[in-house]
């Protein structure tokens, strides 16, 4: 029995006749559309159609109804029962019922009023202070795992902090993910040598930017569906003059894309922050380094892998850290995923629960209330996959879209 669907129907019956009249767009629907839908449906290409007026909504009314009732839109996958997040786009049952009742009763326009209260939720960046592009177009060499790195010059002459990041793939059909790293001036020669030794645009970099060092800082990432992020207030990543940005692109031509790409990266910058931030990736090393560490057997419908450990010895020399944002990454077989803290006293605290994974809608979630992780606590990640659909084959950890991953990231600051 689908209790969510029953709840929507009951809400529809209650809402549709609550004041003796059918809902109208301007009075009942526009506040929700303008706040939760229009920030992405703005004609920029992030969403497939515009929703900035009654005419737009009326034209797409059937698609809107289906998407909100099925809870595929707005694309907010995190469960509200796990934690509270800033900028939650999800709709309440009453909002869903109102939109369904509006469509079912004829989608009347009603009388236009002043701007809907509350204003739109933020999608992407509130401002763009710097834009960098890949130095030149790149045509992927083919296959599922073309990892290519490009070096872009950082043009600012004073130290600034990256407080927001967004990528705009030039050819989204080719791009599996994009990650931007900052390289300090004293490290630039290492990466330039990698570029010089590889003919053609950029250089191959299947294992990150090509040189592992904690001083090579992850500035931001793009994955399918990501609108970009503004980082928690008063936090950011320092970039000093003379630095460079190494851009790791993962291209996959097996999913139907073709041609070339030239991705653009946008940055929000501030002159100072209260706390410098760091992004920590989290996965079981055995999943990556052993053949059967994360085996997902062919034909299995509900395969689960999990891992937990204390991250503080690795990331903070055994001192507490403050978790301010979280995200998960799986591929197309993923069905659900979770990040949580197992406290040293046996308690468990949920950071992120995605009960219905969707590869096409991935994003970061910024915690409304940051959570301290103490030495002795364990960070737990758990993922589940459905490998029962043809073509049947064993699947393991890998970089291709038809491989799988179970990767968490934490946006942290140090106490």
N, C-alpha and C positions, 0 to 999 in steps of 0.2 A: 504494500500500500504506500502511495506517494503522499506523505503527510504534507510536504511543502506545497504540492499542487492543490491539495484540499484547502490548505490555509489561504492560498491565493484566491480560490473560488469563493470561500466564505468572506474574505475581505472585499472581493468585488461586489458580492451581494449587499454587504453592509454599506460600502462606499457609494455605489451607484445611486442609491436612493436616499442618501443621508440628508439631503436638503430638499428633496422633492423634485430635483431636476437632474438631467444627465450632465456629466462633466463637460466642460469646454476647455479648449486649448489654453487660452490666455489666463483663465482663472485657475485651472486645476493642474494642467500638464506642463505649461511653460516653465514654472519654477524648477521642476525636476529636470527637464530637458536642458535648460540653460546652465544648471549647476553641474549635472552629472554627465551630460552627453556632448554638449556643444564645445567644450574645451578641446576634444579630439576631433569631432566632426566639424572642422572649421575650414575645410578646403585645402589644408596643407598637404594632404596625401596620407596622413597617419590613419585616417578612417576613410571608408570608401565613398561617403557622400556627406554633404553639408547638412547641418541641422541648426540653422540660425534664424528661422522664421516659421510661421504657421504653414506657409506653402511647402517648405521643405519637409516638415513633419507630416503633413497630410499626404504628400506624395509617397512617403516611405512608411505609412502608418502600419501596414501589415507586417513589414519586416521588424519594425520597432516592437510591435506587440509580441511577436514570436520570440524575439531576442530577450525581452525583459521577463516574460513568463518562464522561459526556459533557463533564465539566469546565466545566459552566455554574455549578456551585456548589462551594464557596463563591465568591462573585463577586470573584475576584482576577484581573485581566486583565494585570497586568504580568509580563513574562517574567523569570524568575530568572536567565537567562543574561546579562541586561543589567547589573543592579545588585542589591544586597541592600537590603531595606527593612524598617523596623520594623513589627511587627504583621502579618507576612505570613500571610494566612489560607489560602493554597493548601494542598492535600493532597499528600502523597507518593504514589507508585505503590503502596506497601505499604498505606497507609491506604485508598486507593480499593479495592484488592483485598480487604481485610478486610471493608469494608462490603458489597461485592458478594457475597462468600462468605457473610456473615451472612444476607443476604436469601435467597440461593439455597438455603441449607441449612435454611430454616424459621424464621429470625429468632427464635432461642431467647433467653429472657430471662437465664438463668443466675442466679448468686448475687450479690445486691447487695453492693457493697464500699463502702469509704470514698470520699470525694470524689476524683474523677480527678486525677492529678498534673498540675502545671503551671498549673492555673487557666485561666479563659477569656481569650481574646484580647480586647483592648479594642475595643468598638464604640461610637462616639460619645464621650461625655464621662464621665470618672470622677466628676465632680461638676458641678452647675449652681449658679453663684453669683449669676446675674442672668438674669432672663427679661424680654424685651420683646416686645410684640405690635404689629402694624400698628394704627394708631389706630382704625380702623373697618373693617367689611367692605367689600370692593370686588367689584363684578360686572364682569368684563371686557367691553369694548365690542364684542368679536368680531373674528375674524381671527387670523392667525398671529403678529402682531408688535405686541401691546399691551404696551408698556413703560411701567410706572407706578412712580413714586417716592413714598415716604411718609417723613415725618420723625417720629422718635421721640426723646423727651427722654432724655438720659443722666442718671440720678439720683444718681450717686455724687459725694461732696463732696471726695474726695481723688484724686490721680492713681493709677490702677491700670492693669495690663497685661492685655490679653486674651490668654490662653494656650490657649484652646480655643473652638470655635464649632460650633454645630449649628442648623439650621433645621428646623422642623416645619411644612410646608405644611398649611394648613387644608383645601385641596382639591387634592391632588396631580395629579389629572387635568387641571387647568388650568395648572399651573405648569411652565414650561419651565426656568427657573432663578431663583435669588434671590441677590442680592449685598448685603452690608452694608458701608457705608463710614462712617468716622468723620469728622465735620466739626468743626474747631476753633472755639472761641467767636467769634473774629474773622471767621469766614466764614459764620456762621449766617444773617446778614441776606440774603446772596445767595440762599441756598436757600429761605428763608422767602418771599422775593419771588416766586420761581418758583411756590411752592405757592399763594400768595395770588392770583396772576394766573390760575390755572387753576381753573375751577369743578369742584365735585365732590371726592371724596376724592383726595388726592395731586395729582400733576402728571405730564404726559407727559415721558418722559426716554429717547428712543431711543438716545442716544449716551453712556451712562454716567449719573452722577448729575445732570448738567446743568451742571456747571462743572468744567473741566479744570485741576487744580492738583496738584502732587506732594504737597502737604500734606493732600489728601483721600485718606485711607489706606483701602485695601481690608482689611477685617477678616476676611472669610470669605465663602464661597459655598456654595450648595446646587445640585446638579444631580441628575437621576434616579439613584437608587441610593446617594446619598451618605449615610453614617451619621454624618457630622460628624467633626471632627478635633481632637485635642489636638496643639498645636504642639510642635516639638522642644524638649526640656528646656532650661530657662534662657533661652528666647526668647519674645518676645511683642510686642504692639502697644500703645503708650501711649495712654491716653485721659485727658485732663485734665478737671477740673470745668468745667461750663458747655458741654461739647461736646454735639453731637447725632449721632444715627445716621440716615443716609439709607439707606433700604432700596429697592433697585431690584428690582422684580418683572417678569419676562417671562411674560406669559400667552399661551396659544395655545388657542383654542377649536376649531381645525380637527381636533383629534385625538380628539374625542368628549366632552370635558369640558363641564360646564354649571354654572350657579349662580354662587355668589360664593366668595370666599376671604378668610381672615384668618390669615396666616402668623405663627407664633411663632418668635422667635430666642432661643437659649440661649447663655450665655457662661460660660466658666470664667475666673476672674480671680485674679491674684496681685499682691501689693504691690510686688514688684521682680523684675527679670530681669537676667541678665548682658548680654544683647545685644538691642537693638530689632530687629525684623524688618520686612520689606517684601515685598509680593507684586508681581512684575513680569509683566505679560502680554507674549506674544511671538507675532508674526505678521508676514508681509510686508505693509508698508503698501500696496503695489500691489494686493494681493488685495482690500483694502477700498475703495480710492479709484478703481479703474479697472473698467470694465464687464467686461472679459475677463481681468482679472488672475488670477482663479482659476476659469477656465471648466472645467466638467465636462460634456463633450458628451453629448448623448442617445445611448444605445446602447452607450457605451463601458464595458467591464467592469473595467478596471484603470487608472484615471486617477491620476497622481501629481503632486503639487506639493510643492516644497521651497523653503526659504529659509534663509540663514545670514548672520550679521553679528556684529560685535563689540558686545555690549551695554554695555560699561563706560563709553563716553563719555556715554551717555544716563542711566545709572542710578547711576554712582559717580564721575563726573568723572575717568574714566580710571584708577581704582584697582581693585585686585582685589575680587571679591565671593565669598562662600561660599554655594554652592547647597545647601540643606538639604531641600528638598521640591520635587516636580514634579507636574504634571498635564497632561492633554490634553483638548481638547474638540472633538468633531465632532458631526454629526447622524446621521440614520438611514441615509445612503448610505455612511458610513465603514466601511472594512474593516480598516485597520491604521494605526498612527501611531507616530512615534518622535521623541524629543528626544535630542540628543547634543552634545558639545563637540568642535569641530575645533581641536586645539591648533595654536599658531603654528609648531611644529616638524613638522607633518604628521600627528601621531598623532590618533586619534579615541577618545573616551571616551563610553560610553553612559550616559545618564541615565534614560531610560524607553523601553521597547519594548512596545507593545501589539499583538501579532500578530493578535488577534481582537477587533476593536472591537465594543462593545455599548453602544448609546446608553442603555439602561435601567440600566446599571451603571457609573457614573462616580464617581471618587473621586480624592483626592490620595494621593501615595506619598511617605513621608518616608524619605530616604536614611539607611541605618544608618551610613554613613561619609560625612559632608559632603564636597563636592568644591569645590575652589577654581577659580574661573574668572579667568584673568589677562588683563590688557590685551593685545590682539593675538590672543587666542583668539576663536573664532567659535561662537555658539550656533546650532545647526542644528535645524530642525523639518521633518518630512516626513510627509505624509498621503496615504492612498490611498482611492479611492472606487470603488464599483460602481454605475454608472448604466445598467445594461442591462435593468432590469425596468420594465414599464409602471407608470404612464403615462410614455412617453418624452418627455423635454423637456430642454433645456439647463438646467443648474443652476450657480449662481454663489454667491459669498459673500453671506450675508444672515442676518437675525435670525430668520426663521421656521423651524419644524422641517423644512419641506420645502425650505428653502434649505440651504446648507452652510457650514461653518467649518473652519478648521484653526488652532486657537488653543492655545498652550502657556502655562502659568504656572509661575513659579519662586518658591518661598519662600526668600528670601535674607537674609543678614546681611552687614554691611560689616566688612572687616578694619580 
